[in-house]
């Protein structure tokens, strides 16, 4: 699943904040929930428009970005 299938950035949707494609749910919400110790299942229950497969693909993409040897810290 490519990033375009996972994340949408459009000025007409939530003022351009990155959202899960096909929804108005900010990507940041998923990370906020997980950071607060709320499970992925509970997140999906709260945001029914987010597809589980899509949320997992987003987490996988974020993991790949953050663990890439090409990621610079400065």
N, CA, C and O atoms as CSV, one atom per row, in Angstrom:
chain,resi,resn,atom,element,x,y,z
A,1,UNK,N,N,0.858,-1.167,0.000
A,1,UNK,CA,C,0.000,0.000,0.000
A,1,UNK,C,C,0.907,1.233,0.000
A,1,UNK,O,O,1.699,1.409,0.925
A,2,UNK,N,N,0.804,2.080,-1.013
A,2,UNK,CA,C,1.629,3.276,-1.108
A,2,UNK,C,C,1.125,4.386,-0.201
A,2,UNK,O,O,-0.022,4.358,0.245
A,3,UNK,N,N,1.978,5.360,0.069
A,3,UNK,CA,C,1.607,6.467,0.953
A,3,UNK,C,C,0.367,7.206,0.476
A,3,UNK,O,O,-0.422,7.676,1.296
A,4,UNK,N,N,0.181,7.316,-0.838
A,4,UNK,CA,C,-1.011,7.998,-1.366
A,4,UNK,C,C,-2.295,7.259,-1.004
A,4,UNK,O,O,-3.364,7.867,-0.946
A,5,UNK,N,N,-2.200,5.961,-0.763
A,5,UNK,CA,C,-3.361,5.172,-0.356
A,5,UNK,C,C,-3.579,5.231,1.147
A,5,UNK,O,O,-4.611,4.784,1.647
A,6,UNK,N,N,-2.609,5.781,1.870
A,6,UNK,CA,C,-2.660,5.803,3.329
A,6,UNK,C,C,-2.952,7.210,3.846
A,6,UNK,O,O,-3.770,7.386,4.749
A,7,UNK,N,N,-2.283,8.205,3.276
A,7,UNK,CA,C,-2.357,9.577,3.769
A,7,UNK,C,C,-2.809,10.517,2.654
A,7,UNK,O,O,-2.351,10.418,1.516
A,8,UNK,N,N,-3.713,11.426,3.001
A,8,UNK,CA,C,-4.139,12.474,2.079
A,8,UNK,C,C,-3.824,13.822,2.707
A,8,UNK,O,O,-4.115,14.058,3.880
A,9,UNK,N,N,-3.225,14.704,1.911
A,9,UNK,CA,C,-2.982,16.081,2.332
A,9,UNK,C,C,-3.640,16.968,1.290
A,9,UNK,O,O,-3.191,17.052,0.147
A,10,UNK,N,N,-4.715,17.627,1.706
A,10,UNK,CA,C,-5.519,18.428,0.789
A,10,UNK,C,C,-6.072,19.620,1.566
A,10,UNK,O,O,-6.685,19.442,2.619
A,11,UNK,N,N,-5.861,20.827,1.057
A,11,UNK,CA,C,-6.340,22.035,1.745
A,11,UNK,C,C,-7.837,21.995,2.015
A,11,UNK,O,O,-8.313,22.604,2.974
A,12,UNK,N,N,-8.578,21.284,1.178
A,12,UNK,CA,C,-10.030,21.213,1.316
A,12,UNK,C,C,-10.475,20.219,2.398
A,12,UNK,O,O,-11.647,20.196,2.775
A,13,UNK,N,N,-9.548,19.404,2.891
A,13,UNK,CA,C,-9.869,18.412,3.918
A,13,UNK,C,C,-9.066,18.750,5.169
A,13,UNK,O,O,-7.838,18.657,5.178
A,14,UNK,N,N,-9.770,19.140,6.214
A,14,UNK,CA,C,-9.139,19.463,7.500
A,14,UNK,C,C,-8.029,20.504,7.358
A,14,UNK,O,O,-7.034,20.462,8.082
A,15,UNK,N,N,-8.203,21.423,6.434
A,15,UNK,CA,C,-7.260,22.527,6.274
A,15,UNK,C,C,-5.870,22.110,5.839
A,15,UNK,O,O,-4.910,22.859,6.024
A,16,UNK,N,N,-5.751,20.919,5.261
A,16,UNK,CA,C,-4.456,20.460,4.772
A,16,UNK,C,C,-3.682,19.583,5.743
A,16,UNK,O,O,-2.574,19.147,5.433
A,17,UNK,N,N,-4.262,19.315,6.937
A,17,UNK,CA,C,-3.603,18.395,7.865
A,17,UNK,C,C,-3.585,17.007,7.239
A,17,UNK,O,O,-4.556,16.627,6.584
A,18,UNK,N,N,-2.522,16.245,7.417
A,18,UNK,CA,C,-2.498,14.872,6.908
A,18,UNK,C,C,-3.596,14.041,7.580
A,18,UNK,O,O,-3.688,13.998,8.807
A,19,UNK,N,N,-4.415,13.390,6.774
A,19,UNK,CA,C,-5.491,12.541,7.277
A,19,UNK,C,C,-5.382,11.158,6.663
A,19,UNK,O,O,-4.741,10.975,5.628
A,20,UNK,N,N,-6.016,10.182,7.313
A,20,UNK,CA,C,-6.102,8.852,6.725
A,20,UNK,C,C,-6.959,8.974,5.472
A,20,UNK,O,O,-8.067,9.508,5.525
A,21,UNK,N,N,-6.461,8.493,4.371
A,21,UNK,CA,C,-7.154,8.611,3.086
A,21,UNK,C,C,-8.581,8.084,3.191
A,21,UNK,O,O,-8.834,7.012,3.742
A,22,UNK,N,N,-9.501,8.871,2.645
A,22,UNK,CA,C,-10.911,8.503,2.649
A,22,UNK,C,C,-11.637,8.886,3.921
A,22,UNK,O,O,-12.810,8.557,4.097
A,23,UNK,N,N,-10.929,9.597,4.825
A,23,UNK,CA,C,-11.534,10.003,6.092
A,23,UNK,C,C,-11.205,11.471,6.360
A,23,UNK,O,O,-10.543,12.140,5.566
A,24,UNK,N,N,-11.692,11.945,7.506
A,24,UNK,CA,C,-11.313,13.258,8.001
A,24,UNK,C,C,-10.574,13.089,9.329
A,24,UNK,O,O,-10.542,14.002,10.154
A,25,UNK,N,N,-9.983,11.913,9.522
A,25,UNK,CA,C,-9.279,11.587,10.767
A,25,UNK,C,C,-7.802,11.924,10.603
A,25,UNK,O,O,-7.110,11.316,9.786
A,26,UNK,N,N,-7.316,12.898,11.384
A,26,UNK,CA,C,-5.902,13.264,11.274
A,26,UNK,C,C,-4.988,12.084,11.618
A,26,UNK,O,O,-5.251,11.333,12.557
A,27,UNK,N,N,-3.931,11.937,10.855
A,27,UNK,CA,C,-2.932,10.895,11.102
A,27,UNK,C,C,-2.405,11.023,12.530
A,27,UNK,O,O,-2.173,10.023,13.211
A,28,UNK,N,N,-2.223,12.241,12.962
A,28,UNK,CA,C,-1.706,12.519,14.297
A,28,UNK,C,C,-2.557,11.849,15.383
A,28,UNK,O,O,-2.031,11.464,16.427
A,29,UNK,N,N,-3.847,11.710,15.146
A,29,UNK,CA,C,-4.743,11.096,16.135
A,29,UNK,C,C,-4.327,9.660,16.446
A,29,UNK,O,O,-4.357,9.238,17.602
A,30,UNK,N,N,-3.947,8.921,15.430
A,30,UNK,CA,C,-3.513,7.538,15.642
A,30,UNK,C,C,-2.310,7.505,16.572
A,30,UNK,O,O,-2.278,6.720,17.520
A,31,UNK,N,N,-1.330,8.345,16.309
A,31,UNK,CA,C,-0.129,8.364,17.134
A,31,UNK,C,C,-0.441,8.860,18.543
A,31,UNK,O,O,0.130,8.360,19.512
A,32,UNK,N,N,-1.334,9.832,18.669
A,32,UNK,CA,C,-1.734,10.328,19.990
A,32,UNK,C,C,-2.383,9.217,20.814
A,32,UNK,O,O,-2.079,9.058,21.997
A,33,UNK,N,N,-3.263,8.461,20.196
A,33,UNK,CA,C,-3.921,7.361,20.902
A,33,UNK,C,C,-2.911,6.324,21.354
A,33,UNK,O,O,-2.922,5.904,22.511
A,34,UNK,N,N,-2.040,5.910,20.446
A,34,UNK,CA,C,-1.057,4.886,20.795
A,34,UNK,C,C,-0.111,5.383,21.886
A,34,UNK,O,O,0.243,4.631,22.794
A,35,UNK,N,N,0.293,6.631,21.796
A,35,UNK,CA,C,1.181,7.219,22.800
A,35,UNK,C,C,0.502,7.235,24.180
A,35,UNK,O,O,1.168,7.099,25.206
A,36,UNK,N,N,-0.803,7.399,24.190
A,36,UNK,CA,C,-1.558,7.427,25.446
A,36,UNK,C,C,-1.835,6.020,25.988
A,36,UNK,O,O,-2.462,5.866,27.036
A,37,UNK,N,N,-1.369,5.004,25.272
A,37,UNK,CA,C,-1.558,3.630,25.724
A,37,UNK,C,C,-2.860,3.005,25.281
A,37,UNK,O,O,-3.243,1.942,25.771
A,38,UNK,N,N,-3.540,3.653,24.361
A,38,UNK,CA,C,-4.803,3.134,23.837
A,38,UNK,C,C,-4.488,2.207,22.666
A,38,UNK,O,O,-3.695,2.552,21.791
A,39,UNK,N,N,-5.100,1.054,22.656
A,39,UNK,CA,C,-4.785,0.048,21.636
A,39,UNK,C,C,-5.285,0.451,20.252
A,39,UNK,O,O,-6.162,1.302,20.107
A,40,UNK,N,N,-4.706,-0.182,19.251
A,40,UNK,CA,C,-5.141,0.045,17.868
A,40,UNK,C,C,-6.604,-0.339,17.716
A,40,UNK,O,O,-7.355,0.345,17.022
A,41,UNK,N,N,-7.013,-1.420,18.356
A,41,UNK,CA,C,-8.415,-1.845,18.271
A,41,UNK,C,C,-9.350,-0.773,18.823
A,41,UNK,O,O,-10.400,-0.501,18.240
A,42,UNK,N,N,-8.972,-0.169,19.940
A,42,UNK,CA,C,-9.806,0.892,20.518
A,42,UNK,C,C,-9.842,2.121,19.612
A,42,UNK,O,O,-10.879,2.772,19.480
A,43,UNK,N,N,-8.714,2.433,18.996
A,43,UNK,CA,C,-8.666,3.552,18.052
A,43,UNK,C,C,-9.647,3.308,16.906
A,43,UNK,O,O,-10.429,4.188,16.548
A,44,UNK,N,N,-9.594,2.122,16.346
A,44,UNK,CA,C,-10.474,1.765,15.218
A,44,UNK,C,C,-11.950,1.828,15.648
A,44,UNK,O,O,-12.810,2.236,14.867
A,45,UNK,N,N,-12.234,1.426,16.885
A,45,UNK,CA,C,-13.606,1.490,17.390
A,45,UNK,C,C,-14.086,2.947,17.505
A,45,UNK,O,O,-15.265,3.233,17.294
A,46,UNK,N,N,-13.174,3.855,17.837
A,46,UNK,CA,C,-13.526,5.267,17.966
A,46,UNK,C,C,-13.655,5.964,16.616
A,46,UNK,O,O,-14.459,6.882,16.459
A,47,UNK,N,N,-12.861,5.526,15.643
A,47,UNK,CA,C,-12.831,6.146,14.311
A,47,UNK,C,C,-13.185,5.080,13.272
A,47,UNK,O,O,-12.314,4.522,12.604
A,48,UNK,N,N,-14.465,4.820,13.157
A,48,UNK,CA,C,-14.944,3.726,12.311
A,48,UNK,C,C,-14.605,3.903,10.835
A,48,UNK,O,O,-14.610,2.929,10.082
A,49,UNK,N,N,-14.309,5.135,10.410
A,49,UNK,CA,C,-13.984,5.358,9.005
A,49,UNK,C,C,-12.546,4.937,8.666
A,49,UNK,O,O,-12.193,4.831,7.491
A,50,UNK,N,N,-11.724,4.700,9.686
A,50,UNK,CA,C,-10.340,4.266,9.460
A,50,UNK,C,C,-10.327,2.747,9.346
A,50,UNK,O,O,-10.811,2.037,10.228
A,51,UNK,N,N,-9.770,2.272,8.258
A,51,UNK,CA,C,-9.682,0.836,8.011
A,51,UNK,C,C,-8.425,0.300,8.709
A,51,UNK,O,O,-7.349,0.889,8.607
A,52,UNK,N,N,-8.577,-0.812,9.411
A,52,UNK,CA,C,-7.468,-1.409,10.164
A,52,UNK,C,C,-6.229,-1.600,9.284
A,52,UNK,O,O,-5.119,-1.254,9.687
A,53,UNK,N,N,-6.422,-2.147,8.095
A,53,UNK,CA,C,-5.308,-2.395,7.176
A,53,UNK,C,C,-4.575,-1.080,6.872
A,53,UNK,O,O,-3.348,-1.057,6.776
A,54,UNK,N,N,-5.315,-0.017,6.727
A,54,UNK,CA,C,-4.748,1.297,6.434
A,54,UNK,C,C,-3.941,1.819,7.633
A,54,UNK,O,O,-2.853,2.367,7.457
A,55,UNK,N,N,-4.468,1.650,8.837
A,55,UNK,CA,C,-3.764,2.097,10.046
A,55,UNK,C,C,-2.467,1.321,10.223
A,55,UNK,O,O,-1.440,1.902,10.573
A,56,UNK,N,N,-2.504,0.024,9.986
A,56,UNK,CA,C,-1.299,-0.798,10.105
A,56,UNK,C,C,-0.278,-0.396,9.041
A,56,UNK,O,O,0.919,-0.344,9.322
A,57,UNK,N,N,-0.735,-0.118,7.840
A,57,UNK,CA,C,0.174,0.324,6.772
A,57,UNK,C,C,0.821,1.657,7.136
A,57,UNK,O,O,1.999,1.870,6.852
A,58,UNK,N,N,0.068,2.548,7.756
A,58,UNK,CA,C,0.609,3.835,8.195
A,58,UNK,C,C,1.692,3.628,9.250
A,58,UNK,O,O,2.756,4.244,9.181
A,59,UNK,N,N,1.426,2.771,10.212
A,59,UNK,CA,C,2.422,2.482,11.254
A,59,UNK,C,C,3.665,1.835,10.661
A,59,UNK,O,O,4.784,2.143,11.070
A,60,UNK,N,N,3.475,0.953,9.711
A,60,UNK,CA,C,4.599,0.305,9.045
A,60,UNK,C,C,5.438,1.327,8.276
A,60,UNK,O,O,6.667,1.296,8.336
A,61,UNK,N,N,4.774,2.227,7.557
A,61,UNK,CA,C,5.488,3.265,6.805
A,61,UNK,C,C,6.265,4.177,7.755
A,61,UNK,O,O,7.417,4.518,7.486
A,62,UNK,N,N,5.637,4.570,8.861
A,62,UNK,CA,C,6.310,5.431,9.845
A,62,UNK,C,C,7.527,4.719,10.421
A,62,UNK,O,O,8.578,5.331,10.614
A,63,UNK,N,N,7.382,3.437,10.692
A,63,UNK,CA,C,8.501,2.660,11.218
A,63,UNK,C,C,9.658,2.622,10.220
A,63,UNK,O,O,10.817,2.795,10.599
A,64,UNK,N,N,9.344,2.400,8.966
A,64,UNK,CA,C,10.387,2.349,7.938
A,64,UNK,C,C,11.097,3.692,7.802
A,64,UNK,O,O,12.315,3.743,7.630
A,65,UNK,N,N,10.338,4.770,7.880
A,65,UNK,CA,C,10.933,6.107,7.779
A,65,UNK,C,C,11.847,6.370,8.970
A,65,UNK,O,O,12.968,6.852,8.810
A,66,UNK,N,N,11.360,6.050,10.156
A,66,UNK,CA,C,12.109,6.365,11.369
A,66,UNK,C,C,13.314,5.458,11.590
A,66,UNK,O,O,14.245,5.841,12.299
A,67,UNK,N,N,13.316,4.280,11.008
A,67,UNK,CA,C,14.443,3.356,11.220
A,67,UNK,C,C,15.382,3.303,10.016
A,67,UNK,O,O,16.355,2.548,10.017
A,68,UNK,N,N,15.095,4.092,9.003
A,68,UNK,CA,C,15.937,4.110,7.811
A,68,UNK,C,C,17.314,4.671,8.147
A,68,UNK,O,O,17.440,5.635,8.903
A,69,UNK,N,N,18.323,4.064,7.585
A,69,UNK,CA,C,19.690,4.559,7.780
A,69,UNK,C,C,19.872,5.916,7.128
A,69,UNK,O,O,20.831,6.626,7.431
A,70,UNK,N,N,18.963,6.284,6.237
A,70,UNK,CA,C,19.057,7.571,5.545
A,70,UNK,C,C,18.401,8.701,6.332
A,70,UNK,O,O,18.476,9.858,5.920
A,71,UNK,N,N,17.761,8.389,7.455
A,71,UNK,CA,C,17.119,9.413,8.274
A,71,UNK,C,C,18.205,10.210,8.982
A,71,UNK,O,O,19.046,9.650,9.685
A,72,UNK,N,N,18.173,11.520,8.787
A,72,UNK,CA,C,19.163,12.386,9.420
A,72,UNK,C,C,18.576,13.006,10.675
A,72,UNK,O,O,17.389,13.330,10.713
A,73,UNK,N,N,19.386,13.171,11.685
A,73,UNK,CA,C,18.906,13.702,12.955
A,73,UNK,C,C,19.274,15.160,13.151
A,73,UNK,O,O,18.966,15.726,14.200
A,74,UNK,N,N,19.908,15.776,12.199
A,74,UNK,CA,C,20.257,17.195,12.394
A,74,UNK,C,C,19.831,18.027,11.206
A,74,UNK,O,O,20.042,19.240,11.193
